[in-house]
Amino acid sequence: MNIRQQIKSTAYGSLIWRVFIGVIGGLVTIIGTVFLFAPGPGLLVLLAGLGILASEFAWASRAILKTKTIAATAAEKVGIPLWMKYMIAAVCTVLSIIFIAYNFA
């Protein structure tokens, strides 16, 4: 039995676990929101925070599904081939890492 199951085996433990996930996921989501306006990978961090929250909360899971639907619709309208989308994502990720490393060096 893993740690998560042991903690969630009691009502009190389940409440503590949900609060812990809520705090961690909320902090990551807030940091992602700040990164949307500051240099950094804002959208990725924001979605990571929602992913953490989605592990315990249904509303966060619905938000992620809605975001995926919007992104898929926008991607279809643009008409870029799949390999090009992956290339753009990879280049943007590498550029973000270089930019962050350059600013902290």
Secondary structure, 3 states (H helix, E strand, C coil): CCHHHHHCCCHHHHHHHHHHHHHHHHHHHHHHHHHHHCCCCHHHHHHHHHHHHHCCCHHHHHHHHHHHHHHHHHHHHHCCCHHHHHHHHHHHHHHHHHHHHHHHC
